[in-house]
């Protein structure tokens, strides 16, 4: 609850209203059995028909009032608990988007989706549903217990005899409930990951003719899930059945002893009927309270799975802002925003972050050593390298030499073990992170495209750009050349990852995006590796024409394909070497 408190606190007023209405509804519910007692004793046995009609009308009136209040309370509760759920999910999602690429290389997307959806919802249900259920059950239990004692202290003792055994059963079930629940959650994540991977690569599955193989894999995953689900259900059912059996034993004892006292004239029939009605309600309330232990055990598993996404990368969040990353000292998982370092203390928050990069800045790596999170040895060793502002530099090197690591360091997707990366004579961490990343644009082999219209994909990252600006950037990037052949033009829907477009077409969309952003630094990270020679030449012509006022870094395995470069470098053994002063 301490972790969830920032999400609950803004809605305490609405939650108090929900609990107040729940208390009123519970009190109204306690009146009905007592009215039934009066109907039997005063109306039926007393042969008083007007009194019988009055009491029946009172029962109907209370039931109607309870229904109306219950409906409004349900609406209010769903609204409040829904907002808590959405805030919680949005904050966890926001935190995930702040983590570096190395985190996502270690985590399956399907598992993240399961935790973000099912586990977060389970935590939210427990944190809010439990409070409402606890108040309802406790008030009803206390009220009915008080009335039961007033009706018959002896029968009240008999009715309460099963409670200690039921509590012991709930406590004994804690370990198996948690273990089976975690197994179900984890297997659900495996299934989600399988579906994400295979449906996202349906063409590759079909090309390999592995449809039957993947179907068998899904069947096996489903069988394992069913087995784990059955285990969980059997444990849960066993606990519930054991508690219900103890309740039935107590009920039978109440009827035996209560019936004996009625036969001896020590109780009225109406009193016994009312007592058993109250006992039934109190038993339900007591079981609800004990079932909260089961709910807690399941929620504890989900809470642990959600917090695994946040710890140790998380510290104590600021109230109302949800999870916050810890210090930049954690090299493997740097925070994504310089102003999100509150967990390490106010002194770590940069209030003087620079909000603008100059055009065509110089770039300098000063004594940089860097070891990727999943590597045992550094890929960069005391590297020193500088690029003049406005230059077009070509960088080559073997696969795994660390070329992409240089760009990750430049954009602060990673932090160096030692040394410093500087842009325009300022360390990169002097700039606000969103400013830095918007100013340093990277065109990759496979540009990131999303399901949606072409216009949406062109505008991605520049959502406030006007249609005129987007279409002008598309024209300059040569997107018009193929969009004019599409039936819906810029409204054409494309699939995930740009399905339906060629590599060259996707690259032109990426160039149009870059044009919208007016980058100070443009990096081509193997962006032409999947293009033929003619397409490579066209792409470099576009780059030279539209980004001549930016510092350009071309990472490629084929430096000879890069025209009009001013310097050629090679990364080898953790060091950058200049091979030639110019390239034709």
C-alpha positions as semicolon CSV with decimal commas, in nm:
position;residue;x (nm);y (nm);z (nm)
1;X;0,000;0,000;0,000
2;X;0,295;0,234;0,059
3;X;0,392;0,193;-0,305
4;X;0,032;0,233;-0,424
5;X;-0,045;0,528;-0,197
6;X;0,045;0,801;-0,451
7;X;-0,217;0,658;-0,686
8;X;-0,487;0,625;-0,420
9;X;-0,436;0,955;-0,236
10;X;-0,575;1,190;-0,508
11;X;-0,903;0,996;-0,497
12;X;-0,952;0,962;-0,124
13;X;-1,268;1,175;-0,134
14;X;-1,436;0,955;-0,392
15;X;-1,320;0,640;-0,212
16;X;-1,461;0,776;0,116
17;X;-1,795;0,830;-0,059
18;X;-1,784;0,473;-0,192
19;X;-1,710;0,336;0,154
20;X;-1,978;0,551;0,316
21;X;-2,240;0,432;0,071
22;X;-2,121;0,074;0,119
23;X;-2,165;0,112;0,495
24;X;-2,517;0,247;0,449
25;X;-2,608;-0,037;0,212
26;X;-2,470;-0,292;0,459
27;X;-2,677;-0,146;0,741
28;X;-2,989;-0,155;0,525
29;X;-2,916;-0,521;0,450
30;X;-2,905;-0,609;0,820
31;X;-3,263;-0,490;0,868
32;X;-3,427;-0,746;0,641
33;X;-3,383;-1,060;0,858
34;X;-3,513;-0,876;1,161
35;X;-3,818;-0,765;0,963
36;X;-3,867;-1,133;0,869
37;X;-3,869;-1,220;1,241
38;X;-4,140;-0,957;1,304
39;X;-4,342;-1,084;1,008
40;X;-4,345;-1,436;1,153
41;X;-4,396;-1,347;1,520
42;X;-4,621;-1,039;1,493
43;X;-4,787;-1,082;1,155
44;X;-4,834;-1,457;1,107
45;X;-4,835;-1,603;1,456
46;X;-4,992;-1,283;1,595
47;X;-5,259;-1,296;1,316
48;X;-5,223;-0,921;1,245
49;X;-5,272;-0,869;0,872
50;X;-5,225;-0,489;0,864
51;X;-4,899;-0,532;1,054
52;X;-4,796;-0,802;0,805
53;X;-4,858;-0,565;0,511
54;X;-4,662;-0,283;0,678
55;X;-4,361;-0,506;0,738
56;X;-4,369;-0,648;0,382
57;X;-4,387;-0,294;0,241
58;X;-4,086;-0,201;0,455
59;X;-3,888;-0,494;0,314
60;X;-3,969;-0,389;-0,045
61;X;-3,885;-0,025;0,026
62;X;-3,552;-0,109;0,185
63;X;-3,467;-0,344;-0,102
64;X;-3,547;-0,072;-0,360
65;X;-3,343;0,188;-0,176
66;X;-3,053;-0,055;-0,142
67;X;-3,065;-0,134;-0,516
68;X;-3,057;0,233;-0,615
69;X;-2,773;0,313;-0,377
70;X;-2,589;-0,001;-0,486
71;X;-2,611;0,090;-0,855
72;X;-2,477;0,440;-0,797
73;X;-2,206;0,308;-0,567
74;X;-2,098;0,054;-0,829
75;X;-2,072;0,327;-1,095
76;X;-1,871;0,550;-0,864
77;X;-1,645;0,267;-0,757
78;X;-1,570;0,146;-1,112
79;X;-1,489;0,503;-1,213
80;X;-1,249;0,556;-0,922
81;X;-1,081;0,216;-0,937
82;X;-1,050;0,242;-1,316
83;X;-0,862;0,571;-1,288
84;X;-0,628;0,420;-1,027
85;X;-0,563;0,125;-1,261
86;X;-0,494;0,349;-1,559
87;X;-0,263;0,578;-1,362
88;X;-0,070;0,280;-1,233
89;X;-0,041;0,120;-1,576
90;X;0,056;0,448;-1,742
91;X;0,331;0,511;-1,488
92;X;0,475;0,161;-1,527
93;X;0,458;0,204;-1,906
94;X;0,624;0,545;-1,878
95;X;0,902;0,389;-1,672
96;X;0,953;0,111;-1,926
97;X;0,991;0,367;-2,205
98;X;1,268;0,532;-2,003
99;X;1,479;0,218;-1,988
100;X;1,768;0,161;-2,230
101;X;1,763;-0,090;-2,518
102;X;1,969;-0,338;-2,311
103;X;1,669;-0,387;-2,080
104;X;1,443;-0,494;-2,366
105;X;1,706;-0,728;-2,504
106;X;1,687;-0,916;-2,175
107;X;1,305;-0,920;-2,150
108;X;1,049;-1,092;-2,368
109;X;0,788;-0,846;-2,497
110;X;0,507;-1,094;-2,430
111;X;0,607;-1,120;-2,065
112;X;0,615;-0,740;-2,034
113;X;0,267;-0,717;-2,187
114;X;0,132;-0,977;-1,944
115;X;0,278;-0,794;-1,646
116;X;0,163;-0,455;-1,770
117;X;-0,190;-0,580;-1,836
118;X;-0,289;-0,874;-1,617
119;X;-0,056;-0,823;-1,320
120;X;-0,112;-0,448;-1,293
121;X;-0,489;-0,509;-1,306
122;X;-0,460;-0,771;-1,031
123;X;-0,269;-0,529;-0,809
124;X;-0,525;-0,257;-0,872
125;X;-0,817;-0,489;-0,800
126;X;-0,666;-0,593;-0,471
127;X;-0,572;-0,241;-0,363
128;X;-0,922;-0,101;-0,422
129;X;-1,158;-0,399;-0,426
130;X;-1,007;-0,526;-0,103
131;X;-1,077;-0,200;0,076
132;X;-1,439;-0,198;-0,038
133;X;-1,489;-0,568;0,033
134;X;-1,321;-0,538;0,371
135;X;-1,541;-0,247;0,483
136;X;-1,858;-0,413;0,352
137;X;-1,781;-0,750;0,510
138;X;-1,656;-0,606;0,839
139;X;-1,955;-0,375;0,889
140;X;-2,199;-0,648;0,799
141;X;-2,020;-0,897;1,025
142;X;-2,015;-0,660;1,323
143;X;-2,379;-0,559;1,277
144;X;-2,506;-0,914;1,233
145;X;-2,290;-1,040;1,519
146;X;-2,434;-0,779;1,752
147;X;-2,790;-0,872;1,654
148;X;-2,715;-1,247;1,679
149;X;-2,579;-1,205;2,033
150;X;-2,889;-1,010;2,130
151;X;-3,108;-1,288;1,988
152;X;-2,918;-1,583;2,142
153;X;-2,571;-1,569;2,303
154;X;-2,550;-1,951;2,314
155;X;-2,619;-1,995;1,942
156;X;-2,370;-1,715;1,868
157;X;-2,094;-1,916;2,041
158;X;-2,189;-2,225;1,842
159;X;-2,184;-2,026;1,515
160;X;-1,838;-1,880;1,589
161;X;-1,676;-2,216;1,668
162;X;-1,568;-2,278;1,306
163;X;-1,387;-1,947;1,256
164;X;-1,047;-2,044;1,407
165;X;-1,033;-2,358;1,192
166;X;-1,120;-2,162;0,878
167;X;-0,846;-1,906;0,950
168;X;-0,592;-2,184;1,006
169;X;-0,691;-2,339;0,671
170;X;-0,638;-2,007;0,491
171;X;-0,296;-1,961;0,648
172;X;-0,190;-2,317;0,560
173;X;-0,284;-2,258;0,195
174;X;-0,065;-1,949;0,152
175;X;0,243;-2,114;-0,003
176;X;0,061;-2,337;-0,257
177;X;-0,167;-2,050;-0,363
178;X;0,127;-1,819;-0,434
179;X;0,335;-2,083;-0,614
180;X;0,051;-2,198;-0,840
181;X;-0,053;-1,839;-0,913
182;X;0,300;-1,742;-1,018
183;X;0,320;-2,050;-1,241
184;X;-0,004;-1,950;-1,416
185;X;0,111;-1,590;-1,463
186;X;0,446;-1,693;-1,605
187;X;0,294;-1,941;-1,848
188;X;0,046;-1,675;-1,961
189;X;0,346;-1,456;-2,041
190;X;0,503;-1,737;-2,245
191;X;0,185;-1,770;-2,452
192;X;0,161;-1,395;-2,510
193;X;0,525;-1,386;-2,620
194;X;0,467;-1,678;-2,859
195;X;0,171;-1,499;-3,017
196;X;0,359;-1,169;-3,046
197;X;0,656;-1,336;-3,215
198;X;0,475;-1,567;-3,454
199;X;0,193;-1,335;-3,560
200;X;0,441;-1,049;-3,598
201;X;0,650;-1,273;-3,826
202;X;0,367;-1,453;-4,004
203;X;0,532;-1,414;-4,344
204;X;0,853;-1,577;-4,219
205;X;0,652;-1,863;-4,067
206;X;0,470;-1,918;-4,397
207;X;0,791;-1,890;-4,598
208;X;0,952;-2,163;-4,388
209;X;0,633;-2,375;-4,413
210;X;0,636;-2,414;-4,032
211;X;0,267;-2,351;-3,970
212;X;0,213;-2,702;-3,833
213;X;0,525;-2,676;-3,618
214;X;0,411;-2,347;-3,464
215;X;0,063;-2,491;-3,412
216;X;0,216;-2,779;-3,217
217;X;0,419;-2,535;-3,011
218;X;0,105;-2,341;-2,922
219;X;-0,072;-2,666;-2,834
220;X;0,212;-2,756;-2,598
221;X;0,207;-2,411;-2,437
222;X;-0,170;-2,438;-2,390
223;X;-0,138;-2,784;-2,234
224;X;0,118;-2,654;-1,985
225;X;-0,101;-2,352;-1,907
226;X;-0,404;-2,577;-1,855
227;X;-0,209;-2,803;-1,620
228;X;-0,090;-2,507;-1,414
229;X;-0,436;-2,350;-1,416
230;X;-0,592;-2,676;-1,295
231;X;-0,339;-2,693;-1,012
232;X;-0,422;-2,338;-0,910
233;X;-0,795;-2,402;-0,930
234;X;-0,770;-2,723;-0,727
235;X;-0,580;-2,543;-0,451
236;X;-0,829;-2,255;-0,449
237;X;-1,126;-2,489;-0,463
238;X;-0,985;-2,705;-0,185
239;X;-0,951;-2,405;0,045
240;X;-1,299;-2,282;-0,041
241;X;-1,457;-2,625;-0,006
242;X;-1,290;-2,681;0,331
243;X;-1,418;-2,347;0,459
244;X;-1,768;-2,418;0,323
245;X;-1,773;-2,760;0,494
246;X;-1,685;-2,602;0,827
247;X;-1,962;-2,345;0,773
248;X;-2,215;-2,622;0,701
249;X;-2,113;-2,803;1,017
250;X;-2,166;-2,484;1,218
251;X;-2,503;-2,427;1,047
252;X;-2,615;-2,781;1,129
253;X;-2,511;-2,733;1,491
254;X;-2,710;-2,407;1,507
255;X;-3,023;-2,580;1,374
256;X;-2,985;-2,877;1,610
257;X;-2,934;-2,668;1,923
258;X;-3,171;-2,390;1,814
259;X;-3,442;-2,641;1,714
260;X;-3,409;-2,816;2,049
261;X;-3,462;-2,484;2,228
262;X;-3,765;-2,400;2,011
263;X;-3,920;-2,737;2,092
264;X;-3,868;-2,666;2,462
265;X;-4,026;-2,321;2,426
266;X;-3,704;-2,133;2,504
267;X;-3,697;-1,964;2,158
268;X;-3,966;-1,847;1,920
269;X;-3,977;-1,975;1,564
270;X;-3,927;-1,620;1,434
271;X;-3,617;-1,577;1,650
272;X;-3,462;-1,897;1,515
273;X;-3,546;-1,802;1,154
274;X;-3,401;-1,454;1,205
275;X;-3,091;-1,594;1,378
276;X;-3,021;-1,841;1,098
277;X;-3,069;-1,564;0,837
278;X;-2,823;-1,344;1,024
279;X;-2,588;-1,638;1,068
280;X;-2,596;-1,705;0,693
281;X;-2,507;-1,343;0,624
282;X;-2,238;-1,332;0,890
283;X;-2,089;-1,654;0,755
284;X;-2,072;-1,498;0,410
285;X;-1,906;-1,189;0,554
286;X;-1,658;-1,397;0,754
287;X;-1,574;-1,603;0,445
288;X;-1,530;-1,283;0,245
289;X;-1,284;-1,154;0,502
290;X;-1,094;-1,480;0,499
291;X;-1,100;-1,492;0,119
292;X;-0,914;-1,163;0,129
293;X;-0,616;-1,373;0,239
294;X;-0,639;-1,566;-0,088
295;X;-0,678;-1,241;-0,280
296;X;-0,375;-1,100;-0,100
297;X;-0,169;-1,407;-0,183
298;X;-0,256;-1,378;-0,553
299;X;-0,203;-1,002;-0,557
300;X;0,134;-1,043;-0,383
301;X;0,252;-1,253;-0,676
302;X;0,135;-0,991;-0,927
303;X;0,285;-0,709;-0,720
304;X;0,620;-0,888;-0,714
305;X;0,608;-0,938;-1,091
306;X;0,531;-0,570;-1,151
307;X;0,799;-0,452;-0,911
308;X;1,052;-0,674;-1,085
309;X;1,019;-0,431;-1,375
310;X;1,087;-0,138;-1,145
311;X;1,351;-0,268;-0,903
312;X;1,644;-0,215;-0,873
313;X;1,608;0,049;-1,144
314;X;1,354;0,225;-0,922
315;X;1,386;0,420;-0,606
316;X;1,111;0,587;-0,408
317;X;0,893;0,779;-0,646
318;X;0,776;1,131;-0,592
319;X;0,415;1,139;-0,468
320;X;0,173;1,149;-0,754
321;X;0,437;1,087;-1,019
322;X;0,474;0,713;-0,980
323;X;0,797;0,522;-1,042
324;X;1,123;0,711;-1,076
325;X;1,459;0,582;-1,200
326;X;1,759;0,583;-0,975
327;X;2,091;0,749;-1,025
328;X;2,283;0,770;-1,351
329;X;2,554;0,580;-1,169
330;X;2,378;0,261;-1,282
331;X;2,560;0,236;-1,615
332;X;2,352;-0,049;-1,754
333;X;2,015;0,120;-1,707
334;X;2,052;0,499;-1,726
335;X;1,737;0,703;-1,683
336;X;1,593;0,857;-1,993
337;X;1,539;1,204;-1,857
338;X;1,784;1,423;-1,672
339;X;1,508;1,569;-1,457
340;X;1,389;1,226;-1,341
341;X;1,669;1,161;-1,095
342;X;1,482;1,264;-0,780
343;X;1,527;0,926;-0,616
344;X;1,893;1,001;-0,551
345;X;1,824;1,334;-0,389
346;X;1,763;1,690;-0,507
347;X;2,132;1,746;-0,579
348;X;2,118;1,505;-0,874
349;X;1,837;1,691;-1,052
350;X;1,965;1,912;-1,331
351;X;1,784;2,242;-1,324
352;X;2,026;2,402;-1,572
353;X;1,991;2,153;-1,858
354;X;2,056;2,308;-2,198
355;X;1,748;2,317;-2,419
356;X;1,906;2,379;-2,758
357;X;2,190;2,239;-2,966
358;X;2,366;2,459;-3,220
359;X;2,342;2,365;-3,587
360;X;2,613;2,130;-3,716
361;X;2,793;2,088;-3,383
362;X;3,135;1,932;-3,336
363;X;3,135;1,590;-3,166
364;X;3,410;1,460;-2,941
365;X;3,472;1,134;-2,755
366;X;3,729;1,193;-2,481
367;X;3,896;0,885;-2,328
368;X;3,577;0,680;-2,353
369;X;3,572;0,324;-2,221
370;X;3,245;0,134;-2,251
371;X;3,131;-0,220;-2,172
372;X;2,781;-0,319;-2,292
373;X;2,550;-0,462;-2,026
374;X;2,561;-0,810;-2,181
375;X;2,939;-0,812;-2,249
376;X;3,227;-0,928;-2,032
377;X;3,493;-0,697;-2,180
378;X;3,485;-0,336;-2,308
379;X;3,421;-0,273;-2,678
380;X;3,565;0,079;-2,649
381;X;3,893;0,136;-2,464
382;X;4,002;0,491;-2,378
383;X;3,877;0,601;-2,717
384;X;3,939;0,958;-2,827
385;X;3,777;1,075;-3,151
386;X;3,653;1,409;-3,278
387;X;3,438;1,511;-3,574
388;X;3,435;1,865;-3,699
389;X;3,108;2,052;-3,701
390;X;2,921;2,018;-4,031
391;X;3,149;1,740;-4,155
392;X;3,040;1,423;-4,334
393;X;3,239;1,142;-4,173
394;X;3,233;0,774;-4,267
395;X;3,291;0,510;-3,997
396;X;3,353;0,143;-4,082
397;X;3,446;-0,160;-3,876
398;X;3,375;-0,526;-3,822
399;X;3,042;-0,640;-3,679
400;X;3,049;-0,610;-3,302
401;X;3,335;-0,361;-3,304
402;X;3,122;-0,104;-3,117
403;X;3,003;0,130;-3,393
404;X;2,642;0,132;-3,274
405;X;2,765;0,164;-2,914
406;X;2,925;0,496;-3,009
407;X;2,588;0,623;-3,126
408;X;2,412;0,491;-2,814
409;X;2,663;0,685;-2,603
410;X;2,607;0,994;-2,815
411;X;2,230;0,974;-2,755
412;X;2,264;0,863;-2,391
413;X;2,105;0,526;-2,444
414;X;2,413;0,411;-2,258
415;X;2,666;0,569;-2,023
416;X;3,043;0,522;-2,050
417;X;3,244;0,339;-1,787
418;X;3,495;0,622;-1,810
419;X;3,553;0,929;-2,020
420;X;3,310;1,178;-2,169
421;X;3,107;1,238;-2,485
422;X;3,081;1,604;-2,583
423;X;2,863;1,787;-2,837
424;X;2,935;2,150;-2,920
425;X;3,195;2,159;-2,638
426;X;2,934;2,045;-2,384
427;X;2,901;1,701;-2,224
428;X;2,593;1,524;-2,356
429;X;2,440;1,505;-2,008
430;X;2,435;1,887;-2,001
431;X;2,145;1,879;-2,249
432;X;1,787;1,794;-2,167
433;X;1,748;1,441;-2,292
434;X;1,452;1,500;-2,521
435;X;1,639;1,793;-2,676
436;X;1,950;1,578;-2,731
437;X;1,761;1,291;-2,891
438;X;1,554;1,513;-3,118
439;X;1,872;1,686;-3,233
440;X;2,064;1,362;-3,299
441;X;1,858;1,164;-3,553
442;X;1,960;0,811;-3,650
443;X;1,848;0,639;-3,970
444;X;1,877;0,262;-3,921
445;X;1,860;-0,043;-4,145
446;X;1,494;-0,099;-4,059
447;X;1,321;0,229;-3,968
448;X;1,062;0,202;-3,691
449;X;0,716;0,215;-3,848
450;X;0,385;0,144;-3,680
451;X;0,045;0,015;-3,777
452;X;-0,155;0,311;-3,904
453;X;-0,174;0,548;-4,195
454;X;0,125;0,671;-4,394
455;X;0,050;1,023;-4,272
456;X;0,059;0,905;-3,910
457;X;0,395;0,738;-3,966
458;X;0,539;1,043;-4,138
459;X;0,431;1,264;-3,847
460;X;0,554;1,024;-3,576
461;X;0,771;1,214;-3,330
462;X;0,641;1,545;-3,467
463;X;0,273;1,520;-3,375
464;X;0,226;1,898;-3,375
465;X;0,353;1,942;-3,731
466;X;0,092;2,072;-3,974
467;X;-0,028;1,865;-4,268
468;X;0,140;2,112;-4,501
469;X;0,479;2,068;-4,328
470;X;0,446;1,689;-4,330
471;X;0,353;1,674;-4,696
472;X;0,636;1,911;-4,789
473;X;0,887;1,690;-4,605
474;X;0,741;1,386;-4,779
475;X;0,779;1,556;-5,118
476;X;1,142;1,650;-5,050
477;X;1,220;1,295;-4,936
478;X;1,067;1,145;-5,251
479;X;0,775;0,980;-5,072
480;X;0,536;1,128;-5,328
481;X;0,688;0,904;-5,594
482;X;0,530;0,589;-5,450
483;X;0,237;0,733;-5,252
484;X;0,076;0,856;-5,573
485;X;0,045;0,492;-5,681
486;X;-0,139;0,387;-5,364
487;X;-0,521;0,377;-5,377
488;X;-0,573;0,580;-5,058
489;X;-0,263;0,798;-5,092
490;X;-0,132;0,923;-4,760
491;X;-0,435;0,770;-4,584
492;X;-0,318;0,421;-4,684
493;X;-0,296;0,194;-4,382
494;X;0,029;0,001;-4,344
495;X;0,100;-0,297;-4,123
496;X;0,322;-0,323;-3,820
497;X;0,692;-0,254;-3,890
498;X;0,594;-0,108;-4,227
499;X;0,452;-0,428;-4,373
500;X;0,354;-0,367;-4,735
501;X;0,635;-0,119;-4,804
502;X;0,976;-0,187;-4,956
503;X;1,297;-0,114;-4,767
504;X;1,364;0,188;-4,985
505;X;1,013;0,323;-4,927
506;X;1,052;0,284;-4,550
507;X;1,386;0,467;-4,565
508;X;1,227;0,759;-4,751
509;X;0,963;0,787;-4,478
510;X;1,244;0,795;-4,220
511;X;1,418;1,072;-4,415
512;X;1,094;1,273;-4,427
513;X;1,066;1,241;-4,049
514;X;1,422;1,365;-4,012
515;X;1,343;1,664;-4,234
516;X;1,057;1,757;-4,002
517;X;1,295;1,756;-3,707
518;X;1,576;1,967;-3,859
519;X;1,845;1,764;-3,679
520;X;2,180;1,909;-3,580
521;X;2,341;1,564;-3,619
522;X;2,233;1,296;-3,866
523;X;2,360;0,939;-3,834
524;X;2,314;0,665;-4,093
525;X;2,365;0,340;-3,903
526;X;2,391;0,080;-4,181
527;X;2,084;0,252;-4,327
528;X;2,172;0,147;-4,683
529;X;2,278;-0,212;-4,615
530;X;1,957;-0,358;-4,764
531;X;1,946;-0,132;-5,069
532;X;2,087;-0,188;-5,417
533;X;2,356;0,040;-5,558
534;X;2,110;0,269;-5,736
535;X;1,896;0,312;-5,423
536;X;2,209;0,379;-5,216
537;X;2,314;0,655;-5,455
538;X;1,966;0,809;-5,446
539;X;1,961;0,804;-5,066
540;X;2,301;0,972;-5,035
541;X;2,193;1,233;-5,286
542;X;1,891;1,312;-5,067
543;X;2,109;1,328;-4,756
544;X;2,359;1,563;-4,917
545;X;2,085;1,783;-5,062
546;X;1,870;1,824;-4,752
547;X;2,108;1,779;-4,457
548;X;2,418;1,963;-4,570
549;X;2,378;2,195;-4,269
550;X;2,405;1,903;-4,021
551;X;2,699;1,707;-3,890
552;X;2,671;1,367;-4,062
553;X;2,809;1,030;-3,951
554;X;2,776;0,745;-4,200
555;X;2,828;0,399;-4,046
556;X;2,872;0,140;-4,318
557;X;3,053;-0,180;-4,410
558;X;3,101;-0,045;-4,763
559;X;3,263;0,300;-4,732
560;X;3,332;0,309;-5,106
561;X;2,955;0,356;-5,164
562;X;2,953;0,686;-4,974
563;X;3,010;0,984;-5,208
564;X;3,146;1,323;-5,111
565;X;3,263;1,217;-4,763
566;X;3,520;1,439;-4,597
567;X;3,687;1,181;-4,372
568;X;3,707;0,804;-4,342
569;X;3,753;0,628;-4,008
570;X;3,773;0,267;-3,894
571;X;3,683;0,133;-3,551
572;X;3,903;-0,158;-3,448
573;X;4,024;-0,289;-3,115
574;X;3,824;-0,028;-2,927
575;X;3,998;0,262;-3,106
576;X;3,907;0,483;-3,402
577;X;4,173;0,529;-3,669
578;X;4,161;0,780;-3,953
579;X;4,230;0,607;-4,283
580;X;4,217;0,895;-4,528
581;X;4,162;1,268;-4,521
582;X;3,906;1,269;-4,800
583;X;3,685;1,036;-4,997
584;X;3,564;1,110;-5,346
